[in-house]
Amino acid sequence: MNRKVIGIGETILDILFRDGQPQAAVPGGSVYNAMISLGRMGVDVTFISETGNDRVGQMILDNMRANGVCTENVNVFPDGKSPVSLAFLNEHNDAEYIFYKDYPRQRLDVTMPDIQADDIVMIGSYFAVTPVLRDKVKELLDLARERGAIIYYDVNFRSTHANEAIKLMPTILENFEYADILRGSSEDFRFMFGLDDAEKVYRQKVSFYCNPFIYTDGARDVSLFTRAYANRFPVPKVETVSTIGAGDNFNAGIVYGLIQNHIRRPDIDALGKKDWDDIIACGLAFGSEACRSTANCVSLEFAQTFRR
């Protein structure tokens, strides 16, 4: 059976600056970046999103189609403009963002794609918790749960929304409950809960809702927690060009690892050390590859050599 990956999230044009000068303009978005990489890997990918009827929107759609991502569930809105972000890279190639958004009143006017058992649904970032889109996101999550799909949630809670954490907490925890696999960074949980310790985050905030929990911490070890055991994985040392998209591509690698290892939804709670070693290795390989360029995704060369 051909398993599909269905993502939902924003599209945006990232304009990258270094030393005050523009370096590149790259289509992006948290889940979008993962979709492009998975499309390059030959995975059957559908993305649910929205973009403006303008040149930026056309660039984004063209990029999706060129990389094998189905655009049938992308709403092209006639009013408003496609969002743009300015990403200022520092000496460590980490980015500070300024966002420009002009959405219409009617948002995400799309129908849901077909979802079957063991397909993988990816959600994440502010898009997954913002009140204005909650009905659509929840419609997708309910359909995924009803059909027996795997739900992968990357929290990706940025500092710009830290002041909304208390207001959004019921929705965040509801997403925890929907998730079959939860991934978050040290920054996410610091902004949401004021916690910096991976094990405390899992024991106090996550384990009640979701069993497998993946905690990333920049260039430091990745931590994995399940109810059966825990493990840590060193992050490969990479000469970074840009860290934009590193976490998004880590997610793509985890999902690719699930598919390549034939992991289905009923298998997740029983996965052992070797399973997780293989899956996390995929995530680390994808994330490291994304750091080597400003493209926000894995290279075509990587896709060709990594496929198996």
C-alpha positions in Angstrom: 0.0 0.0 0.0 1.3 3.5 -0.9 1.3 5.5 2.3 0.7 9.2 2.1 2.0 12.1 4.2 -0.4 15.0 4.7 0.8 18.2 6.1 -1.0 21.4 7.2 0.7 24.7 7.7 1.6 28.1 6.4 3.5 29.0 3.3 5.8 32.0 3.3 8.7 33.5 1.3 11.8 33.7 3.5 14.2 36.5 2.5 17.5 35.8 4.1 19.9 38.5 5.2 23.5 38.3 6.3 25.4 41.4 7.5 22.5 43.5 6.5 22.4 42.3 2.9 19.8 40.0 1.2 21.4 36.6 0.4 18.5 34.5 -0.9 14.7 34.3 -1.3 13.3 30.8 -0.5 9.8 29.5 -0.2 9.3 28.1 3.3 7.1 27.5 6.3 7.5 25.0 9.2 5.6 22.0 7.8 6.1 23.2 4.2 9.8 22.7 4.4 9.3 19.1 5.6 6.8 18.5 2.7 9.3 19.7 0.1 12.0 17.4 1.4 9.7 14.4 1.6 8.5 15.2 -1.9 12.2 15.1 -3.1 12.5 11.7 -1.4 9.7 10.3 -3.6 7.1 10.2 -0.8 3.4 10.7 -1.8 2.9 14.2 -0.2 -0.1 16.5 0.1 0.0 19.9 1.7 -3.0 21.8 3.0 -2.3 25.5 3.1 -3.1 28.9 1.6 -1.3 31.5 -0.4 -2.1 34.7 -2.2 -2.9 35.2 -5.9 0.3 37.0 -6.6 3.9 36.4 -7.8 5.0 35.2 -4.4 2.2 32.7 -4.2 3.0 31.5 -7.7 6.7 30.9 -6.7 5.5 28.9 -3.7 3.1 26.8 -5.8 5.7 26.2 -8.5 8.2 25.1 -5.9 5.7 22.6 -4.5 4.8 21.1 -7.9 8.5 20.9 -9.0 9.2 18.8 -5.9 6.3 16.4 -6.2 4.0 18.0 -3.5 0.3 17.9 -4.4 -1.3 21.4 -4.3 -4.9 20.4 -4.8 -5.7 21.4 -1.1 -4.0 24.8 -1.2 -6.4 27.7 -1.1 -5.3 30.6 -3.4 -7.0 33.6 -1.9 -7.9 36.6 -4.2 -7.7 39.2 -1.4 -4.7 39.9 0.7 -1.1 39.0 -0.1 1.2 36.0 0.3 3.2 36.3 3.6 6.8 37.2 3.6 9.5 36.9 6.3 12.8 38.6 6.7 15.3 36.3 8.3 18.5 37.9 9.7 21.3 35.3 10.1 23.8 35.9 12.9 27.4 34.7 13.2 26.1 31.2 14.2 23.8 31.2 11.1 20.7 31.2 13.4 17.9 33.5 12.3 15.9 36.3 13.8 12.6 36.9 12.0 10.3 39.8 11.1 7.0 38.7 9.5 4.8 40.5 7.1 1.3 39.1 6.7 -1.9 40.3 5.0 -4.4 37.5 5.1 -8.1 37.8 4.0 -11.0 37.5 6.4 -11.9 34.0 5.0 -9.0 31.6 5.8 -8.1 28.2 4.6 -11.2 27.6 2.4 -10.2 24.0 1.5 -11.6 20.5 1.5 -9.7 17.7 3.4 -7.8 15.2 1.3 -8.3 11.4 1.5 -6.7 9.9 4.5 -6.3 6.2 5.2 -4.9 4.0 8.0 -1.2 4.5 8.7 -0.9 7.6 6.5 1.1 10.3 8.4 -0.4 13.7 9.2 2.0 16.5 10.2 1.1 19.6 12.1 3.1 22.2 13.9 4.0 25.8 14.8 1.6 28.6 15.5 -0.6 27.5 12.6 -1.6 24.4 14.7 -2.9 26.5 17.6 -4.1 29.8 16.3 -7.8 30.3 17.1 -8.7 31.6 13.6 -7.7 28.3 12.0 -8.5 25.9 14.8 -11.7 24.5 13.3 -9.9 23.4 10.1 -6.9 22.0 12.0 -9.2 20.1 14.3 -11.2 18.8 11.3 -8.0 17.3 9.9 -7.0 15.8 13.3 -10.4 14.3 13.8 -10.4 12.7 10.3 -6.8 11.4 10.9 -7.8 9.8 14.2 -11.0 8.3 12.7 -9.1 6.8 9.8 -6.2 5.4 12.0 -3.5 7.7 10.6 -0.3 8.6 12.6 -0.3 12.2 13.9 3.1 13.8 14.2 3.2 17.2 16.1 6.1 19.5 16.1 5.3 22.2 18.8 7.6 24.8 17.3 6.4 27.5 19.6 8.3 30.7 18.9 9.3 33.5 21.3 7.0 35.9 19.4 4.0 34.0 20.9 5.4 33.5 24.4 3.0 36.1 25.8 0.1 34.0 24.4 1.2 30.7 26.0 -1.4 30.8 28.8 -4.3 31.6 26.5 -3.2 29.0 23.9 -2.4 26.2 26.5 -5.7 24.3 26.2 -5.2 24.0 22.4 -1.6 23.1 22.8 -2.5 20.3 25.3 -5.3 19.1 23.0 -2.7 18.8 20.2 -0.5 16.8 22.7 -3.4 14.5 23.2 -4.0 14.0 19.4 -0.3 13.3 18.8 1.0 9.8 18.3 4.6 11.3 18.2 5.5 14.6 19.8 8.6 16.6 19.0 9.7 19.9 20.5 12.8 22.0 21.1 14.3 23.2 24.3 13.1 26.8 23.3 9.5 25.6 22.8 9.2 24.3 26.4 11.1 27.2 27.9 8.6 29.6 26.3 5.5 27.6 27.1 6.4 26.1 30.6 9.6 27.7 31.8 11.3 24.3 31.8 14.7 23.5 30.4 15.1 19.9 31.5 14.1 17.3 28.9 13.1 14.6 31.4 11.1 17.1 33.5 9.2 18.2 30.4 8.4 14.6 29.5 7.4 13.5 33.0 5.5 16.7 34.0 4.0 17.9 30.8 4.0 15.3 28.0 3.8 11.7 29.2 0.2 11.9 30.3 -0.9 12.8 26.8 1.6 11.2 24.4 4.1 8.4 24.7 7.0 8.9 22.3 8.6 12.3 22.9 11.5 13.7 20.9 13.3 16.7 22.5 15.8 18.6 20.4 18.3 21.2 21.8 20.1 22.8 18.9 23.5 21.3 18.4 23.2 19.3 21.7 22.0 15.7 22.0 18.6 14.7 20.9 16.6 13.1 23.7 14.0 10.4 23.2 11.5 9.4 25.9 9.0 6.5 25.8 7.2 4.8 28.6 9.6 1.8 28.1 12.9 3.6 27.9 14.9 6.7 27.2 17.9 7.4 25.0 20.2 10.3 23.8 21.6 10.8 20.3 24.6 13.0 19.5 24.0 15.6 16.8 26.6 15.4 14.0 28.9 18.3 13.7 28.1 20.2 10.5 29.6 23.3 8.8 26.3 25.3 8.8 25.3 27.8 6.1 21.8 28.4 7.7 19.9 26.7 10.5 16.6 27.8 9.0 14.6 24.6 8.3 16.9 22.3 10.3 14.1 21.3 12.7 11.6 21.0 10.0 13.8 18.7 8.1 14.6 16.7 11.2 10.8 16.1 11.3 10.8 15.1 7.6 13.6 12.6 8.4 11.6 11.1 11.3 8.6 10.6 9.1 10.8 9.2 6.3 12.3 6.8 8.9 8.8 5.7 9.9 7.8 4.9 6.3 11.1 3.2 5.4 10.9 1.0 8.5 7.3 0.1 7.8 6.1 1.5 11.2 2.4 1.6 11.4 0.2 3.3 14.0 -0.4 0.2 16.1 3.4 -0.4 16.2 4.4 2.9 17.7 4.1 2.2 21.5 6.0 -1.1 21.1 9.0 0.3 19.1 12.3 -0.8 20.5 15.9 0.6 20.6 16.8 -0.5 17.1 13.7 0.9 15.6 14.2 4.3 17.3 18.0 4.3 16.4 17.1 3.9 12.7 14.3 6.5 12.9 16.3 9.2 14.8 19.3 8.6 12.5 17.1 9.6 9.6 16.0 12.7 11.4 19.6 13.7 12.2 20.7 13.1 8.6 17.9 15.2 7.1 18.4 18.0 9.7 22.2 18.1 9.2 21.8 18.2 5.4 19.4 21.2 5.6 22.0 23.2 7.5 24.4 22.9 4.6 22.5 25.4 2.4 19.9 28.2 2.4 17.3 26.1 0.6 15.2 25.2 3.7 15.2 21.5 2.5 17.4 18.6 1.6 19.3 18.8 -1.7 18.4 16.7 -4.7 21.8 15.0 -4.5 21.1 14.0 -0.9 17.6 12.7 -1.9 19.1 10.6 -4.6 21.8 9.0 -2.5 19.8 8.6 0.7 16.8 6.8 -0.8 16.8 3.1 -0.1 
